Amino acid sequence: MKASLLPLLRDPESHAPLSLEISTQDGDEILEGVLRAPSGKTYRISNGIGRFVPDDEYVGNFSFEWTQHQTTQLDSAHAMRESEERFADSLPYPLTELAGKLVLDVGCGMGRFAEIVLKYGGSVVGIDLSFAVDAAWKNMGRHPQANFLQANVYSLPFAPESFDLIYSLGVLHHTPDPRAAFDQLPQLLKPGGTLMTTFYAAYNKAYVAASEFWRWVLRPVPQPWLYKLAHISIPLYYIWRLPKIGKVFSTLFPISLHPRPEWRVLDTFDWYSPRYQFYYTHPEVFRWYQEHKLQNIVVKGPGISLAGVRGQ
Ligand SMILES: C[S@@+](CC[C@H](N)C(=O)[O-])C[C@H]1O[C@@H](n2cnc3c(N)ncnc32)[C@H](O)[C@@H]1O
């Protein structure tokens, strides 16, 4: 992380500003150090990341997943625009308007969307509860406009009204109480700032039932074994894509049908490994935006993707 982030940071417990002690620095990037609250409480900085949690709590699966797949979904690593297109599908304004904006990526994973913000000239702070932040830092931590913190959405270390854009794509439905997680975010928006979230959709009942059944069956399987098992999606893809019969199979046992094998393995593991997984409809999440008095609420794709603006 960079010292320039300090004015935005607050002690998640007391909400007081923090002071910074640097042990190791490389250019602008603070590699090792300590953030100290007036109460004496400290948060370490290690490997370039401010650590506001002692460990990765219930998201060991995501630490594992993003360490194994640090670049699988990273556009720049594969000369592709898949993450960029997905981000643009959810964003309520053109990507070019990201220039100069201060953006918070909640549940950044290995940084596939943070990379898009940087590409279009924004500054990004990525937070994640898992050690995915270490993968994100390796991918883009030294970029002058990037900062990564290991933190929990339920106790974020930021001053109110800090960000022009806050997004959380495919994250809040993996927390124990998604509504309570959502409630943390609007207060961190500057007046006129935009919140954008994506959740799993509850509409396809057969899909949800099959997914949840298999997630329950596979729950006792240790993660490395589950990861090995997810490789079954590589050959099954060819059967699951057959007309008619493939549809039946993919309803009974959903696997990722992404054309790239490593992406299929990642997504299939991602679907069956989380401790928490919830599904929503558009009206439910729309109400959350309304209850926070967010304005200009728009419904976008994919899944349950909405965005809204904090009033001036
Ligand atoms: C499916 S991944 C999505 C990552 C990224 N947004 C993407 O789309 O590539 C969900 C992420 O949410 C993070 N997460 C889950 N609970 C969290 C919490 N309470 N606070 C912060 N991050 C959390 C996980 O560690 C994981 O990296």
The ligand as a Gaussian input file, in Angstrom:
#p B3LYP/6-31G(d) Opt

LIG

0 1
 C      -16.582000     -15.270000      -6.010000
 S      -15.268000     -14.298000      -5.360000
 C      -15.421000     -12.843000      -6.384000
 C      -14.117000     -12.086000      -6.508000
 C      -14.155000     -10.897000      -7.501000
 N      -15.145000      -9.907000      -7.135000
 C      -14.425000     -11.428000      -8.889000
 O      -15.562000     -11.345000      -9.358000
 O      -13.488000     -11.955000      -9.490000
 C      -15.933000     -13.710000      -3.804000
 C      -14.888000     -12.957000      -2.982000
 O      -15.550000     -12.388000      -1.844000
 C      -14.631000     -12.410000      -0.772000
 N      -15.364000     -12.286000       0.495000
 C      -16.254000     -13.146000       1.044000
 N      -16.679000     -12.683000       2.243000
 C      -16.055000     -11.493000       2.458000
 C      -16.073000     -10.543000       3.512000
 N      -16.822000     -10.723000       4.597000
 N      -15.317000      -9.442000       3.389000
 C      -14.540000      -9.240000       2.286000
 N      -14.466000     -10.118000       1.258000
 C      -15.213000     -11.237000       1.338000
 C      -13.941000     -13.769000      -0.952000
 O      -12.751000     -13.880000      -0.240000
 C      -13.773000     -13.846000      -2.467000
 O      -12.516000     -13.390000      -2.900000

